[in-house]
C-alpha cells in the first residue's frame, strides 16, 4: 500500500510539474496564433504601403519628366500625386497652383520692401517694377487656373492657346523682374551691404518662382499634346 501511495505521489508530482511549465496549452496556442496573425497583418500593411509609395513616386516622376527643373517639380508636386496620377490636366493645374502660391509669397516680400531704408534708390526703383510685374504675373496665373478648371473638349485648342499666352506672359514678367535686380558692387558701407543682401534674397525667391512657372508651362504643353 505504501508502494502504491508512493507511485501515485510521484505521478501527481510529475503532473503538477507539467502544468506549471504550460498552465494553459490552449491559451499558448491561441497567443501564438494571434501573434502570427499580427505579424502577417503587419507584413501585408508594410507591403501595401511600399506599393503606394512606389506608385506615388512613379506618377510624379513621370509627370515631371517633361520639365526643365525636375527635382523642384517632384518636390513641389509630390502632395498632388494620388489625386493627379496619370491625368495631364490635373498635373497642369497642380503646376499652376504651386506657382501661384510661390508668386504670392514673393509678392508679400516685395511689398515689405516698399518703404524699406535698407535698399538704395536704384534698387528701390527695380523693386517697384518687380512688384508690378509680379502683380501682373499673378493675375495671368489666376486666369490660367480658372480656365484649367473648366476645360472643354470642343473648345480645347482655343483654351490651350489662351493658357499658353497667359502662362508665357507670367513667365516673362518674372524673368523681366530678375533682369532688373542687378546687384551693386560690394562696398564697405553697412547700408550698401544690407541693400545687396535684400536684393540677393529677392532674386533667390524670384528665381525659384520663375522655375516653377517654367515647369508649369512644360506641364501645360504636355496637356496640349496629350489632350483631354
HELIX and SHEET records of a PDB file:
HELIX    1   1 UNK A    2  UNK A   21  1                                  20    
HELIX    2   2 UNK A   25  UNK A   64  1                                  40    
HELIX    3   3 UNK A   70  UNK A   77  1                                   8    
HELIX    4   4 UNK A   78  UNK A   80  5                                   3    
HELIX    5   5 UNK A   81  UNK A   84  1                                   4    
HELIX    6   6 UNK A   88  UNK A  112  1                                  25    
HELIX    7   7 UNK A  121  UNK A  148  1                                  28    
HELIX    8   8 UNK A  153  UNK A  155  5                                   3    
HELIX    9   9 UNK A  156  UNK A  180  1                                  25    
HELIX   10  10 UNK A  190  UNK A  226  1                                  37    
END                                                                             
